[in-house]
Amino acid sequence: TTLKPQRNKKVAPLFKSWENFYYRRIFHRIGDVFDRPVCSSPGARLEVVMRERRGTDLVTTGETRELVNLGSYNYLGFADDWESTCGDTVLRAVEEWPISCGSSRSELGTTTLHRRLEQQMAAFVGKEDAIVFNMGYGTNSTTIPALVGKGDLILSDALNHASIVNGCRASGAFIRSFPHNDAGGLEAALREAIALGVPRTRRPWKKILVMVEGLYSMEGEICDLKAISAVCKKYKAYLYLDEAHSIGALGPTGRGACEHCGVSPDDVHVLMGTFTKSFGGMGGYIAASAQIIDHLRATCAGFVSHDAMSCVLCEQISTALTIVEKSDLGARKLRTLKDNSNFFRSELIKIGLHVYGDYDSPVIPVLLYNPAKIPAFSRECLARGLAVVVVGFPATPLVKGRARFCVSAGHTLQDLQDAAAKIKEVADILKIQYAISPFG
Ligand code: PMP
């Protein structure tokens, strides 16, 4: 049989909205936002191999430069003192254990290292038990469908991460978003949904799950956990907290948003986190009651159908966690991170930039507004020895593009002071101080 070309088939539109259309045109013309250097040692200082555009090709020039890294999630600086902290353990683990378990956790992929890390993590965050997964994104996107489904209601913060959105959609539960970090908005949405009940049948919801993050990574904003957990208690809703950016970064002992906000871990039913940020590893975890964890072990695709976390990583994360939990070095790292974050935030505010978020947050976004200034900001910073991450549509609304600085315990105050002076130069050139949005 020959395949006939299909004629008259409706072609999906390339640009779904005016925002998408303008975004593509602007970035296509400016082009250079994609010419990022290649990194060879990502710590608080970053070595990069420079590339340049020759015609349509990106060519490595061979030149290497050292930049101050204000973009990675290396909150506790484990990437900077790798050898003195996790290096030995990892080398020993490489000799003793395979890299891949070659099996999912529910088959033959559970080792004593996995169980030890799970017990350590559960004790650290104050829960009965925990599961570790080999990917943070997959932790959310496979756990949520195992917890809720048809006939259940999810109330999700309007600015939740893509992995949460993905998990919610895959669950088949009815999803409502509530205004970002607004306990009043959550209560209003809950009341309305409870009054209406399950669509068509009007029966009461079987379960209600509220999804929030401890620290919002595009906003640098800390969750209003006290008020949100009080609303959940009042309406008998379960609370799921994503601590990807807050575990090991917030709270005097690094125990995350619960500790920072003075909320008991008993009031948050599911604590999720990742090891890619503060702990300098890979993967994610869920900590909860023994009953919830047993249920996840039987039903969660990330546990049943996904290869187990590498044994070597289990050792590295366990070592990093022990340092945070038990040593003076861990306490020093946490204190330095907090001091550095607050110092850099106040320096940027002094310059006159529009800074988003809360004090104590190591994520510090600065609004650039005009999309055309996004690649220009990145390029000018790079020219002055600063590696920064700039974010625009569709991760943010079109006119709320921003530079997102991430502070680390590996930075010195001098690094941050110099960086602030350079950012002031760039802000003067691009005129982004006291930025007033033309769109209100
Ligand atoms: N949750 C949040 C809030 C995140 O920001 C991220 C990624 N940055 C993830 C989950 C996914 O984690 P990972 O990158 O470790 O897969």
Residues whose N, C-alpha, C, O or C-beta is under 5 A from the ligand:
A	BS01	PMP	M135 G136 Y137 H161 S163 S217 D242 A244 T274 T276 G283
